[in-house]
Amino acid sequence: MRKDEEFSEWYNEVIERSELSDKRYAIKGMNVWRPYGWAIMKLIDQAIRDEFDSTGHGEVNFPVLIPESEFKKEAEHVKGFEGDVFWVTRGGFNELDVKLVLRPTSETAMYPMFKLWIRSHADLPLKVYQIVPVFRYETKMTRSFMRVREIHFFEAHTAHATFEDAEQQIHEDLQMNERVMRALALPYIVSRRPNWDKFPGAHYSLGSDTLLPSGRAAQVATFHQYRDNFAKVYDVTYETETGEHKFVHQTTDGMSERLLGALISIHGDEKGLVLPPAAAPVQAVVVPILEKGRQEEMLLEAQRLFLELRERMRVKLDDRDIRPGEKYYYWEARGVPLRVELGPRDLANRAVTVVRRDTGEKKELPRELLPDRLRTVLELMQVAMWNRAEKVLQDNTFTITKLEDARDGFNRMGWCGKESCGKAITERTGMSVLGTPFYPEPFDGKCIVCGEKTKQLVYAAKAY
Protein backbone atom coordinates (compact mmCIF):
# COMPACT_ATOMS: atom_id res chain seq x y z
CA MET A 1 0.00 0.00 0.00
CA ARG A 2 1.31 3.46 -0.96
CA LYS A 3 1.50 5.94 1.90
CA ASP A 4 0.91 8.90 -0.42
CA GLU A 5 -2.47 7.43 -1.45
CA GLU A 6 -3.97 6.22 1.83
CA PHE A 7 -1.73 7.39 4.64
CA SER A 8 -3.91 6.27 7.54
CA GLU A 9 -4.27 2.68 6.35
CA TRP A 10 -0.60 2.54 5.37
CA TYR A 11 0.41 3.72 8.86
CA ASN A 12 -1.63 1.03 10.62
CA GLU A 13 -0.37 -1.66 8.23
CA VAL A 14 3.30 -0.73 8.84
CA ILE A 15 2.85 -0.97 12.63
CA GLU A 16 1.18 -4.35 12.29
CA ARG A 17 3.70 -5.75 9.79
CA SER A 18 6.71 -4.64 11.80
CA GLU A 19 5.12 -5.89 15.05
CA LEU A 20 5.54 -2.66 17.04
CA SER A 21 2.24 -2.57 18.91
CA ASP A 22 -1.04 -4.45 19.21
CA LYS A 23 -4.22 -2.40 19.54
CA ARG A 24 -6.49 -5.39 20.25
CA TYR A 25 -6.22 -4.96 24.03
CA ALA A 26 -9.63 -4.92 25.77
CA ILE A 27 -9.48 -1.15 26.57
CA LYS A 28 -9.64 1.20 23.59
CA GLY A 29 -6.55 3.38 23.25
CA MET A 30 -4.48 1.31 25.68
CA ASN A 31 -2.25 -0.64 23.34
CA VAL A 32 0.24 -3.41 24.04
CA TRP A 33 3.88 -2.66 23.23
CA ARG A 34 5.41 -5.60 21.38
CA PRO A 35 9.13 -6.39 21.87
CA TYR A 36 10.42 -4.66 18.72
CA GLY A 37 8.34 -1.50 19.28
CA TRP A 38 9.47 -1.37 22.92
CA ALA A 39 13.11 -1.82 21.85
CA ILE A 40 12.85 1.26 19.60
CA MET A 41 11.10 3.25 22.34
CA LYS A 42 13.81 2.31 24.84
CA LEU A 43 16.47 3.71 22.48
CA ILE A 44 14.49 6.97 22.21
CA ASP A 45 14.13 7.02 26.01
CA GLN A 46 17.86 6.50 26.40
CA ALA A 47 18.67 9.39 24.05
CA ILE A 48 16.41 11.61 26.19
CA ARG A 49 17.89 10.23 29.44
CA ASP A 50 21.44 10.90 28.26
CA GLU A 51 20.58 14.53 27.48
CA PHE A 52 18.92 15.24 30.83
CA ASP A 53 21.43 13.26 32.90
CA SER A 54 24.22 15.29 31.31
CA THR A 55 22.59 18.61 32.27
CA GLY A 56 22.16 17.92 35.97
CA HIS A 57 18.60 16.55 36.00
CA GLY A 58 17.85 13.68 38.38
CA GLU A 59 15.49 10.90 37.38
CA VAL A 60 12.51 10.38 39.70
CA ASN A 61 9.41 8.21 39.67
CA PHE A 62 6.22 9.62 41.17
CA PRO A 63 3.08 7.61 42.03
CA VAL A 64 0.49 7.33 39.28
CA LEU A 65 -2.39 8.49 41.53
CA ILE A 66 -3.00 12.11 42.54
CA PRO A 67 -5.49 13.11 45.28
CA GLU A 68 -8.37 15.26 44.05
CA SER A 69 -7.55 17.73 46.84
CA GLU A 70 -4.11 18.46 45.29
CA PHE A 71 -5.34 18.22 41.71
CA LYS A 72 -8.04 20.87 42.30
CA LYS A 73 -5.76 23.39 43.99
CA GLU A 74 -4.74 24.80 40.64
CA ALA A 75 -8.10 25.80 39.22
CA GLU A 76 -6.80 26.95 35.83
CA HIS A 77 -4.85 23.71 35.39
CA VAL A 78 -7.89 21.61 36.32
CA LYS A 79 -10.08 23.60 33.94
CA GLY A 80 -7.78 22.46 31.14
CA PHE A 81 -7.64 18.81 32.16
CA GLU A 82 -10.73 17.87 34.17
CA GLY A 83 -12.66 16.53 31.17
CA ASP A 84 -9.73 14.35 30.13
CA VAL A 85 -8.96 12.50 33.36
CA PHE A 86 -9.72 9.04 34.67
CA TRP A 87 -11.05 9.02 38.25
CA VAL A 88 -10.54 6.29 40.85
CA THR A 89 -13.46 6.43 43.29
CA ARG A 90 -13.37 3.09 45.10
CA GLY A 91 -10.75 0.93 46.86
CA GLY A 92 -11.97 -2.64 47.07
CA PHE A 93 -15.56 -2.42 48.33
CA ASN A 94 -15.09 1.00 49.98
CA GLU A 95 -15.88 4.39 48.48
CA LEU A 96 -12.79 6.60 48.83
CA ASP A 97 -12.99 9.67 51.09
CA VAL A 98 -10.88 11.57 48.56
CA LYS A 99 -11.21 10.71 44.86
CA LEU A 100 -7.97 9.95 43.02
CA VAL A 101 -6.90 11.02 39.54
CA LEU A 102 -4.85 8.80 37.22
CA ARG A 103 -1.94 11.12 36.38
CA PRO A 104 -2.67 13.16 33.19
CA THR A 105 0.60 15.07 33.82
CA SER A 106 2.52 15.62 37.04
CA GLU A 107 2.47 19.24 38.16
CA THR A 108 -0.15 18.60 40.83
CA ALA A 109 1.70 15.48 42.01
CA MET A 110 5.20 16.94 42.12
CA TYR A 111 4.78 20.45 43.43
CA PRO A 112 3.51 19.57 46.92
CA MET A 113 6.76 17.57 47.19
CA PHE A 114 8.83 20.46 45.80
CA LYS A 115 7.48 22.52 48.72
CA LEU A 116 9.08 19.97 51.10
CA TRP A 117 12.34 19.60 49.17
CA ILE A 118 13.12 23.30 48.61
CA ARG A 119 14.09 25.37 51.62
CA SER A 120 16.81 27.83 50.62
CA HIS A 121 18.56 29.26 47.57
CA ALA A 122 21.14 26.47 48.03
CA ASP A 123 18.49 23.92 46.95
CA LEU A 124 18.09 25.62 43.58
CA PRO A 125 17.96 24.90 40.76
CA LEU A 126 15.96 21.72 41.32
CA LYS A 127 15.88 19.71 38.08
CA VAL A 128 14.10 16.35 37.82
CA TYR A 129 12.54 14.20 35.11
CA GLN A 130 10.63 10.97 34.75
CA ILE A 131 9.62 8.56 31.96
CA VAL A 132 6.22 7.18 32.97
CA PRO A 133 2.72 6.41 31.71
CA VAL A 134 0.17 9.22 31.81
CA PHE A 135 -3.53 8.81 31.17
CA ARG A 136 -5.90 10.99 29.16
CA TYR A 137 -9.52 10.12 28.45
CA GLU A 138 -9.17 10.57 24.69
CA THR A 139 -12.60 10.65 23.06
CA LYS A 140 -11.48 11.15 19.44
CA MET A 141 -10.50 8.25 17.19
CA THR A 142 -7.36 6.69 18.68
CA ARG A 143 -4.24 5.91 16.64
CA SER A 144 -1.20 3.93 17.76
CA PHE A 145 1.53 6.20 19.19
CA MET A 146 -0.21 9.38 18.00
CA ARG A 147 -3.43 9.50 20.03
CA VAL A 148 -3.85 6.97 22.84
CA ARG A 149 -5.33 6.86 26.34
CA GLU A 150 -2.24 5.49 28.08
CA ILE A 151 0.71 7.54 26.89
CA HIS A 152 4.39 6.67 27.29
CA PHE A 153 5.51 10.11 28.49
CA PHE A 154 8.66 12.02 29.26
CA GLU A 155 8.43 15.07 31.52
CA ALA A 156 11.11 17.29 33.06
CA HIS A 157 10.23 19.73 35.86
CA THR A 158 12.57 22.41 37.16
CA ALA A 159 12.49 25.11 39.85
CA HIS A 160 14.70 28.22 39.80
CA ALA A 161 15.41 31.28 41.91
CA THR A 162 14.51 33.79 39.20
CA PHE A 163 12.53 34.18 35.99
CA GLU A 164 15.80 34.73 34.11
CA ASP A 165 17.20 31.39 35.37
CA ALA A 166 14.01 29.66 34.27
CA GLU A 167 14.30 31.31 30.85
CA GLN A 168 17.84 29.95 30.57
CA GLN A 169 16.43 26.49 31.29
CA ILE A 170 13.98 26.81 28.38
CA HIS A 171 16.92 27.58 26.08
CA GLU A 172 18.85 24.58 27.41
CA ASP A 173 15.77 22.40 26.79
CA LEU A 174 15.58 23.63 23.19
CA GLN A 175 19.23 22.72 22.62
CA MET A 176 18.60 19.21 24.00
CA ASN A 177 15.48 18.92 21.86
CA GLU A 178 17.57 19.74 18.77
CA ARG A 179 19.99 16.89 19.52
CA VAL A 180 17.20 14.37 20.16
CA MET A 181 15.37 15.37 16.96
CA ARG A 182 18.61 15.08 14.97
CA ALA A 183 19.07 11.54 16.32
CA LEU A 184 15.54 10.66 15.15
CA ALA A 185 15.93 12.63 11.88
CA LEU A 186 12.77 14.63 12.65
CA PRO A 187 13.00 18.22 11.37
CA TYR A 188 10.65 20.64 13.13
CA ILE A 189 9.65 24.21 13.81
CA VAL A 190 9.34 25.81 17.25
CA SER A 191 6.39 28.13 17.83
CA ARG A 192 5.22 30.18 20.77
CA ARG A 193 1.67 28.98 21.23
CA PRO A 194 -1.08 31.64 21.21
CA ASN A 195 -2.38 32.53 24.66
CA TRP A 196 -5.67 30.71 24.11
CA ASP A 197 -3.78 27.48 23.38
CA LYS A 198 -1.00 27.57 25.99
CA PHE A 199 -0.70 24.86 28.65
CA PRO A 200 -3.18 25.48 31.49
CA GLY A 201 -1.40 27.47 34.21
CA ALA A 202 1.60 28.44 32.04
CA HIS A 203 2.97 31.96 31.52
CA TYR A 204 3.75 30.86 27.95
CA SER A 205 4.14 27.60 26.03
CA LEU A 206 6.38 26.58 23.13
CA GLY A 207 5.58 23.70 20.81
CA SER A 208 7.92 21.74 18.57
CA ASP A 209 6.01 20.53 15.49
CA THR A 210 7.06 18.23 12.69
CA LEU A 211 5.21 17.70 9.41
CA LEU A 212 3.72 14.31 8.55
CA PRO A 213 3.28 13.01 4.97
CA SER A 214 -0.47 13.60 5.28
CA GLY A 215 0.31 17.33 5.36
CA ARG A 216 -0.66 17.60 9.02
CA ALA A 217 1.45 18.97 11.87
CA ALA A 218 2.31 16.69 14.78
CA GLN A 219 3.40 18.22 18.08
CA VAL A 220 6.42 16.21 19.25
CA ALA A 221 7.64 18.29 22.21
CA THR A 222 6.44 21.12 24.45
CA PHE A 223 8.22 23.59 26.71
CA HIS A 224 6.38 25.60 29.34
CA GLN A 225 7.50 28.65 31.29
CA TYR A 226 5.35 28.76 34.44
CA ARG A 227 6.93 31.80 36.05
CA ASP A 228 5.76 31.53 39.71
CA ASN A 229 2.14 30.61 38.86
CA PHE A 230 2.25 27.08 40.27
CA ALA A 231 4.62 28.06 43.10
CA LYS A 232 2.00 30.47 44.46
CA VAL A 233 -0.67 27.76 44.46
CA TYR A 234 1.51 25.11 46.12
CA ASP A 235 3.48 27.58 48.28
CA VAL A 236 6.87 26.55 46.87
CA THR A 237 9.26 29.14 48.29
CA TYR A 238 12.95 29.48 49.07
CA GLU A 239 14.90 31.63 51.52
CA THR A 240 17.28 34.09 49.85
CA GLU A 241 20.77 34.91 51.13
CA THR A 242 19.28 37.96 52.85
CA GLY A 243 16.58 35.93 54.62
CA GLU A 244 13.67 36.89 52.35
CA HIS A 245 11.18 34.23 51.25
CA LYS A 246 10.44 34.17 47.51
CA PHE A 247 8.44 31.97 45.20
CA VAL A 248 10.39 29.75 42.81
CA HIS A 249 10.06 30.02 39.03
CA GLN A 250 9.30 26.79 37.21
CA THR A 251 9.52 25.16 33.79
CA THR A 252 8.54 21.87 32.20
CA ASP A 253 9.59 19.99 29.08
CA GLY A 254 7.47 17.15 27.69
CA MET A 255 7.71 14.52 24.94
CA SER A 256 5.91 11.23 24.34
CA GLU A 257 5.65 8.08 22.24
CA ARG A 258 4.37 10.40 19.52
CA LEU A 259 8.05 10.70 18.58
CA LEU A 260 7.85 7.10 17.39
CA GLY A 261 4.62 7.79 15.50
CA ALA A 262 6.30 10.72 13.71
CA LEU A 263 9.38 8.64 12.94
CA ILE A 264 7.25 5.87 11.37
CA SER A 265 5.24 8.40 9.35
CA ILE A 266 8.07 10.50 8.01
CA HIS A 267 10.62 7.82 7.11
CA GLY A 268 8.57 4.70 6.36
CA ASP A 269 7.84 3.51 2.82
CA GLU A 270 5.84 0.87 0.99
CA LYS A 271 8.08 -1.91 2.38
CA GLY A 272 7.59 -0.84 6.00
CA LEU A 273 9.68 1.03 8.55
CA VAL A 274 12.85 2.93 7.73
CA LEU A 275 14.73 3.59 10.96
CA PRO A 276 17.48 6.17 11.42
CA PRO A 277 20.51 4.26 12.77
CA ALA A 278 20.35 5.98 16.17
CA ALA A 279 16.84 4.58 16.78
CA ALA A 280 17.38 1.12 15.27
CA PRO A 281 17.52 -1.82 17.73
CA VAL A 282 19.31 -3.72 14.94
CA GLN A 283 21.56 -1.45 12.86
CA ALA A 284 22.83 -4.20 10.55
CA VAL A 285 21.62 -7.71 9.82
CA VAL A 286 23.98 -10.36 8.44
CA VAL A 287 22.22 -12.62 5.94
CA PRO A 288 24.23 -15.66 4.77
CA ILE A 289 23.20 -16.88 1.29
CA LEU A 290 24.04 -20.54 1.53
CA GLU A 291 25.39 -22.71 -1.29
CA LYS A 292 24.53 -26.38 -1.34
CA GLY A 293 27.37 -28.45 0.10
CA ARG A 294 29.04 -25.42 1.74
CA GLN A 295 26.38 -24.51 4.32
CA GLU A 296 28.57 -25.21 7.34
CA GLU A 297 31.55 -23.27 5.98
CA MET A 298 29.41 -20.26 5.06
CA LEU A 299 27.52 -20.20 8.37
CA LEU A 300 30.84 -20.27 10.20
CA GLU A 301 32.05 -17.30 8.14
CA ALA A 302 28.78 -15.45 8.80
CA GLN A 303 29.29 -15.99 12.54
CA ARG A 304 32.83 -14.58 12.26
CA LEU A 305 31.43 -11.56 10.45
CA PHE A 306 28.75 -11.08 13.13
CA LEU A 307 31.39 -11.16 15.89
CA GLU A 308 33.53 -8.63 13.96
CA LEU A 309 30.68 -6.17 13.61
CA ARG A 310 29.08 -6.36 17.05
CA GLU A 311 31.86 -4.32 18.66
CA ARG A 312 30.88 -1.31 16.55
CA MET A 313 27.12 -1.55 16.08
CA ARG A 314 23.92 -3.34 17.06
CA VAL A 315 23.98 -6.36 14.75
CA LYS A 316 21.93 -9.52 14.22
CA LEU A 317 22.84 -12.75 12.42
CA ASP A 318 19.83 -14.23 10.62
CA ASP A 319 20.71 -17.91 10.28
CA ARG A 320 17.10 -19.12 10.09
CA ASP A 321 16.41 -21.97 7.66
CA ILE A 322 14.23 -19.94 5.30
CA ARG A 323 14.76 -18.42 1.84
CA PRO A 324 16.92 -15.23 1.61
CA GLY A 325 13.98 -13.35 0.04
CA GLU A 326 11.83 -14.01 3.10
CA LYS A 327 14.61 -12.67 5.31
CA TYR A 328 14.92 -9.52 3.18
CA TYR A 329 11.17 -8.90 3.45
CA TYR A 330 11.22 -9.46 7.23
CA TRP A 331 14.08 -7.06 7.96
CA GLU A 332 12.95 -4.43 5.45
CA ALA A 333 9.57 -4.30 7.19
CA ARG A 334 11.39 -3.64 10.48
CA GLY A 335 13.46 -0.82 8.98
CA VAL A 336 16.93 -2.24 9.72
CA PRO A 337 19.36 0.32 8.24
CA LEU A 338 21.86 -2.10 6.66
CA ARG A 339 21.60 -5.60 5.22
CA VAL A 340 24.96 -7.33 4.94
CA GLU A 341 24.77 -10.25 2.51
CA LEU A 342 27.40 -12.98 2.47
CA GLY A 343 27.16 -15.34 -0.52
CA PRO A 344 29.59 -17.64 -2.35
CA ARG A 345 30.87 -14.84 -4.62
CA ASP A 346 31.35 -12.52 -1.62
CA LEU A 347 33.30 -15.27 0.14
CA ALA A 348 35.57 -15.74 -2.88
CA ASN A 349 36.18 -11.97 -3.16
CA ARG A 350 36.79 -11.48 0.59
CA ALA A 351 33.91 -8.98 0.44
CA VAL A 352 30.26 -8.52 1.42
CA THR A 353 27.27 -6.96 -0.35
CA VAL A 354 25.73 -4.12 1.66
CA VAL A 355 22.20 -2.79 1.01
CA ARG A 356 21.01 0.52 2.52
CA ARG A 357 17.40 0.46 3.69
CA ASP A 358 16.76 4.18 3.10
CA THR A 359 17.85 4.30 -0.56
CA GLY A 360 18.03 0.64 -1.61
CA GLU A 361 21.61 1.30 -2.78
CA LYS A 362 23.61 -1.93 -3.08
CA LYS A 363 27.40 -1.90 -2.81
CA GLU A 364 30.20 -4.45 -2.53
CA LEU A 365 32.61 -3.64 0.31
CA PRO A 366 35.87 -5.43 1.19
CA ARG A 367 36.01 -7.38 4.44
CA GLU A 368 39.13 -5.48 5.44
CA LEU A 369 38.18 -2.75 7.96
CA LEU A 370 34.50 -3.56 7.36
CA PRO A 371 33.25 -2.49 10.84
CA ASP A 372 34.73 1.00 10.29
CA ARG A 373 33.34 1.23 6.76
CA LEU A 374 29.84 0.27 7.90
CA ARG A 375 30.02 2.70 10.81
CA THR A 376 30.71 5.46 8.27
CA VAL A 377 27.78 4.31 6.11
CA LEU A 378 25.48 4.48 9.17
CA GLU A 379 26.67 8.01 9.97
CA LEU A 380 26.11 9.14 6.36
CA MET A 381 22.67 7.53 6.40
CA GLN A 382 21.74 9.42 9.59
CA VAL A 383 22.60 12.76 7.95
CA ALA A 384 20.92 11.85 4.64
CA MET A 385 17.65 10.94 6.38
CA TRP A 386 17.58 14.29 8.19
CA ASN A 387 18.34 16.18 4.96
CA ARG A 388 15.61 14.41 2.99
CA ALA A 389 13.00 14.98 5.70
CA GLU A 390 14.05 18.62 6.12
CA LYS A 391 13.68 19.24 2.38
CA VAL A 392 10.14 17.82 2.47
CA LEU A 393 9.30 20.13 5.38
CA GLN A 394 10.75 23.16 3.59
CA ASP A 395 9.01 22.27 0.30
CA ASN A 396 5.69 22.10 2.17
CA THR A 397 6.03 25.40 4.05
CA PHE A 398 4.11 28.15 2.26
CA THR A 399 3.95 31.90 2.80
CA ILE A 400 0.40 33.00 2.02
CA THR A 401 -1.34 36.38 1.83
CA LYS A 402 -4.94 35.10 1.49
CA LEU A 403 -6.61 32.48 3.68
CA GLU A 404 -8.12 30.92 0.55
CA ASP A 405 -4.56 29.92 -0.43
CA ALA A 406 -4.01 27.78 2.69
CA ARG A 407 -3.11 24.18 1.89
CA ASP A 408 -1.80 21.01 3.50
CA GLY A 409 1.53 21.71 5.17
CA PHE A 410 2.83 24.63 7.25
CA ASN A 411 1.16 27.91 6.29
CA ARG A 412 3.10 31.04 7.17
CA MET A 413 1.24 34.36 7.24
CA GLY A 414 1.13 37.85 8.73
CA TRP A 415 -0.80 38.30 11.99
CA CYS A 416 -1.53 41.44 14.00
CA GLY A 417 -1.46 39.49 17.28
CA LYS A 418 -5.13 39.98 18.14
CA GLU A 419 -6.92 36.87 19.42
CA SER A 420 -9.97 37.60 17.27
CA CYS A 421 -7.87 37.48 14.10
CA GLY A 422 -6.03 34.36 15.28
CA LYS A 423 -9.28 32.51 15.94
CA ALA A 424 -10.65 33.69 12.59
CA ILE A 425 -7.79 31.84 10.87
CA THR A 426 -8.99 28.61 12.47
CA GLU A 427 -12.68 29.29 11.78
CA ARG A 428 -12.10 30.06 8.10
CA THR A 429 -9.54 27.37 7.27
CA GLY A 430 -10.09 24.56 9.79
CA MET A 431 -6.39 24.79 10.66
CA SER A 432 -4.82 25.08 14.10
CA VAL A 433 -2.83 28.23 14.83
CA LEU A 434 0.53 26.82 15.91
CA GLY A 435 1.86 30.20 17.00
CA THR A 436 4.58 32.72 16.26
CA PRO A 437 8.09 31.46 15.37
CA PHE A 438 10.30 31.25 18.46
CA TYR A 439 13.41 31.91 16.36
CA PRO A 440 12.71 35.30 14.75
CA GLU A 441 11.89 35.33 11.03
CA PRO A 442 11.97 38.68 9.22
CA PHE A 443 8.58 39.75 7.87
CA ASP A 444 7.03 43.00 6.75
CA GLY A 445 3.45 42.78 5.61
CA LYS A 446 -0.18 42.76 6.70
CA CYS A 447 -2.37 40.70 9.01
CA ILE A 448 -4.02 38.09 6.80
CA VAL A 449 -7.39 38.70 8.51
CA CYS A 450 -7.76 42.41 9.25
CA GLY A 451 -5.10 43.87 6.93
CA GLU A 452 -3.30 45.80 9.71
CA LYS A 453 0.41 46.34 9.06
CA THR A 454 2.59 43.91 11.02
CA LYS A 455 6.10 42.51 11.30
CA GLN A 456 4.81 39.38 13.05
CA LEU A 457 4.34 35.97 11.47
CA VAL A 458 2.14 33.12 12.58
CA TYR A 459 2.17 29.47 11.50
CA ALA A 460 -0.99 27.43 10.98
CA ALA A 461 -1.60 23.85 9.88
CA LYS A 462 -4.06 21.03 10.16
CA ALA A 463 -2.91 19.16 13.23
CA TYR A 464 -3.20 15.79 14.94
Secondary structure, DSSP 4 states (H G I P E B T S, - for coil): --TTT-HHHHHHHHHHHTT-EE--SSSTT-PEEPHHHHHHHHHHHHHHHHHHHTTT-EE----SEEEHHHHTTSHHHHHHHGGG--EEEEETTEEEEEEEEE-SSSHHHHHHHHHHH--BGGG-SEEEEEEEEEE----S--BTTTB-SEEEEEEEEEEESSHHHHHHHHHHHHHHHHHHHHHHT---EEEE--GGGSPTT-SEEEEEEEE-TTS-EEEEEEEEEEETHHHHHHT-EEE-TTS-EEE-EEEEEEEETHHHHHHHHHH-BTTB----GGG-S-SEEEEE---TT-HHHHHHHHHHHHHHHTTTS-EEE---SS-HHHHHHHHHHTT-SEEEEE-HHHHHHTEEEEEETTT--EEEEESTTHHHHHHHHHHHHHHHHHHHHHHHHHHTEEE-SSGGG--SSEEEEE--S-HHHHHHHHHHH--EEEEEESS-----EE-TTT--EES-EEEEE-B-
